[in-house]
Amino acid sequence: EEDCHDGRCGLLDISVDDNFAYTIASPLVPGPTRSYVLTFRAKIEDAEDKDQFGAIFSADRDQYTCPGDNTDYCFNKYYEVLGRYRDDDGKYFEYRIRRVFAHDENNTEQFEELVEWTRVEGVTAGDWSKWEIDFRASGHLYVKVDNKEQPAYARDNDYGEQRYFGLIGRTNEESGLLVHFDDMKIEKAD
């Protein structure tokens, strides 16, 4: 019970201490080829405005680990679905989808926005939420949150064949973030 949170065991916690920073955690094993569904549950501890979490997928990978001082061996190309907590006009979540195609010498992502921030209805801040990312070989990408299909989806003709995936936590101007993840799985889609 010591490793449990709200009765949930086997959690992955991502903590980010600095502002404008992120951390990616990956099992570094390839997922299915072509079409697949990535699901996870997440909860932000003591959420503050613009705290973010999500998943990366279709990520590149070489045989090296990712040291802190040399980003040549890190994930440099991937898709990203981020959920962002907002506390500006009520408390709610929103999500976006983008394709990161490079990082510059300061490790800043170069990306194409596929879906801009879009409000997620029916998710209560501070509760666990289930995220489902359905990625098709056709380049179509759909997002469900708590089993509700979200209105905005993406289609990307530059779909890659990379198979690595992971979870991400990201801060903005405020520092300090703790995200709990649970029940992550990736499965080949029909």
Disulfide bonds with the S-S distance in Angstrom:
Cys4-Cys9 1.90
Cys66-Cys74 1.81
